[in-house]
Amino acid sequence: MMNFQSIAYTAFTFALAAVMAGIIAYYFNPARRKDVEEPKYRMLRDDE
């Protein structure tokens, strides 16, 4: 039988995994690709 502490640790672990999956899904969303890649190319442009 699981006590409250075991259930809390398990729930917290699953909550952290869900948050991490949400961050990854948000960051690698194809609709955001331009926003993510643009600073890389801006850094390589010559300042004039």
C-alpha positions as CSV (number, residue, x, y, z in Angstrom):
1,M,0.0,0.0,0.0
2,M,1.3,3.4,-0.9
3,N,1.3,6.1,1.7
4,F,0.7,9.8,1.1
5,Q,4.4,10.6,0.6
6,S,4.8,8.0,-2.1
7,I,1.7,9.3,-3.9
8,A,2.9,12.9,-3.6
9,Y,6.4,12.0,-5.0
10,T,4.8,10.1,-7.9
11,A,2.4,12.9,-8.7
12,F,5.1,15.5,-8.6
13,T,7.3,13.4,-10.9
14,F,4.5,13.1,-13.4
15,A,3.7,16.8,-13.1
16,L,7.4,17.7,-13.8
17,A,7.4,15.3,-16.8
18,A,4.2,17.0,-18.2
19,V,5.7,20.5,-17.8
20,M,8.9,19.4,-19.5
21,A,6.9,17.8,-22.4
22,G,4.8,21.0,-22.7
23,I,7.9,23.2,-22.9
24,I,9.5,20.9,-25.5
25,A,6.3,20.8,-27.6
26,Y,6.0,24.6,-27.4
27,Y,9.6,25.3,-28.3
28,F,9.8,22.9,-31.2
29,N,6.4,23.8,-32.7
30,P,6.8,24.4,-36.4
31,A,4.8,27.6,-36.3
32,R,7.5,29.1,-34.0
33,R,10.4,28.1,-36.2
34,K,11.0,31.6,-37.6
35,D,11.0,33.1,-34.2
36,V,13.5,30.6,-32.9
37,E,15.9,30.7,-35.9
38,E,15.8,34.4,-36.5
39,P,18.3,35.5,-33.7
40,K,20.9,33.0,-35.0
41,Y,20.9,34.6,-38.5
42,R,20.7,38.2,-37.1
43,M,23.9,37.5,-35.1
44,L,25.7,36.5,-38.3
45,R,24.6,39.6,-40.3
46,D,27.0,42.5,-40.8
47,D,26.2,45.6,-38.9
48,E,26.0,48.6,-41.3
